[in-house]
Amino acid sequence: MSDELENGKSAPGDRATAGPLDETEANPVRPYIDLGGIKVLPREGLNLRLEVEEQTKRIVAVGLDYADSTLQVQPFAAPRTSGLWEETRAQIRDQVRQQGGRVEEREGPLGAELLAEVPVVAGSDAQMRLARFVGVDGPRWFLRGVIGGAGASDPVAAEQVESLFRSIVVVRGGAPMPPRDLIPLKMPSTPATA
C-alpha cells in the first residue's frame, strides 16, 4: 500500500512519480494548460470547462470531458502533516445518502474511493447517475475528482480517466491558506487546443 497512508494521508504509493504531481515534481518543459491551482496536460480528445460560482464569478472547479467520461477536479489546501480525503469521503457519503442516493466505499487504483448512485432529479421519478469520487492527498494539498459517464463503470474508460487525473499538477503556492480552502483557479492564458 502507500507509505503516505501512515501519516494520515491517502495517496497511491507512487504518487510523487506517477501523479497527481506537486508543481515541484512536474517536468517544467511539458506544455501544461495553466489554470492557476492546477495544470492540465493537453491530450487529443480532451475538452476543458471551467465551473463558475454564480454570485462571486469565482472558478470553483475544472470539468474535463474525455473518453466518453467527465472528470470534475478541485484542488484544496491541506495541512502539512495530515490529509483530507478520509474526512471528505465521510462528508460525501452523508451528502449522497441525504439526497436519497446509494454509496459504497471500495479500493480503487488511486486508493480508497466512493462509488455512488446519485439522484439527478428529486421526486418520485428520480433518475440515478453513477459517479466515482476519488481523492489524493499531496504535500500541503488535496485533489478531489468526480468521475461520471463511461469512466464510472467501464474499465477501459476508467483507466483513461484515471490516467488523466494522475497527469494533473497541483500548484499550491507558498501563501498561507486555511486547510480545506479551494486553491484559486484561473482562466488559461492561452486557448486550449485539442
N, C-alpha and C positions, 0 to 999 in steps of 0.2 A: 504494500500500500504506500502511502505517502509519509515521508518524514515530517512534512509540514502539518500533518493532522495532529501530531503530538502537542504542538503549541497552540492548539485551538483554531488552526486554520485548515480549511478544506480545499485541497487542490491536488491535481494529478502529480505524481512523483517527479515527472519530467517537465513540469510547468515552466521552469526557468529556461529550458531549451526548446520545448515544443509549443509553448504558449498556453493561454494568453500571456503575452510578454509585458514586462515593465519597460518603459522607454529606455532604461539603461541597458536592457538586454537585447534590444532590437538592432537589426542591421541598419546603420544610418544611411546607406546608399539605396535602400529599397524605395520604390516610388509610392509611398503611402498617401492616401487621401487624409488630410489633416482636419479632424473635426473637433479640435481642442482637447477634450478629456480622453478621446480615443483616436487612434489612427487605424484605418482600414486598408488592407492590401487589395487593390483593384484586381478583378478577375473577370473573365468572359462570362456574360450572362448575369452579372450582379447588378441589381438596381438598388439605389440608396434613397431612403426617405427620412426626413427629419420630422420628429413629432414635437409640435409646439404647444405649450400651455396657452389656452385662450386669453386669460386675463393678463398674464405677465409677459407674453410673447417670448418666453424663455424656452429654449430647446430642452426637452426633458427626456428624450430617448432617440435612438437611431434605429430605424427599421431597415432591414436588409432583405431583399427578395432574391432568392437563389435556389436553384434545384427544386422548383415547384414547392418551395417552403418559404416561410417568413421567419426571420430571426430579429427579435427586438432586443437591443442591448442598452444597458445603463451602467456607467461606472460610478462607484461611490467611494468616498473617503473612508478609511478604516483605521482602527488602532494599529500601532506598530506591532504589538505583541499578540493580538488575538484576531480572529476572523469574524465575519458577519454572517456567513452562509448558513450555519446551523440555526441561528436565531431567525433569520429571514425565511428559511424553509418552514418553520413553525408558524410564522405570520401568514405565509401564503396558504398553508394547509387550512388554517382557520378561516381565511377570507373565502377560499373556494367552497368550503363546507357551508358557510353562512349564505353564499349565493345559491345553494342547492346543488352544487356540483359534487363530484367524487374525486378523491385524490389518493394516490398511493406513493410511498417512498420506495425507491429502488436504487440499486447501484448501477451507474452508467459509466461510459468511457471517461467522463470528466469527474467521476466521484458520485457522491450522493446526489440524486435528482428527484424531482416530483413529476409524476405522470398524472395529469388531471383531465377530467371531463368537465368543461366549464359551460354553463348555460349561456347561450348567445342572446336569447330574448327571454325576459322574465314572463311568468304566467304559466298557464296550463299547457300551452303548445310550445314549450321551450325547446329549441334545438340545442344539442350538445356539440361542443367543439373540443377536439383533443389538443392538449398543449403540454409541452415538456418545459419544466422550469429547471434551468441549470445555473450553477454559480461557482465561481472560483475566487478564492482569497489570494491576493498577491501581497507584495510588500507595501503596506500602507494604503491599499486599495482593495475593493471587492468589485468584481464584474458579474452582473446578473444578466442572464439571457432567457428569453421565452421563445420556444420553437413551436411554430404552427405549420399547418399544411402537411405535405408529404413527409417532412423531417420528423414529425411527431410519431409516425407509425412505420414508415417504410425504411428498412435498414440501409439501403443504398443512399437514399436522400439524406437520412440521418447522418451518415458518415460524412457526406459532403458539407452539411451544415455545421457539424462538429469541427471539421477542418477549418471552415470559415471563422467560427467562434475562436478557435485556437490561434488564428492568424492575426487577431486583433492585438494592438499595442495600447496599453493604458498609460496615459500621460497624467500622473498625479500632480506634478508640480511641487514646488518647495513651500508654498504658502500654507500656514496652519489652517486646517479645516476641521470642524467637528465631525466625528465619525457619523456615518450614515448620510452625510450631505452629498448631494449629487455633484460630481466633479463637473465643472462648467463645460458645456458643449457649444460648438460654434459652426457657422456655415463654412464649407470648404472654400479655400481661397481660389482654387482653380476648379472649373467644372469637371465633374467626374465623367469619364467616357468609358463605356463598357463595350 
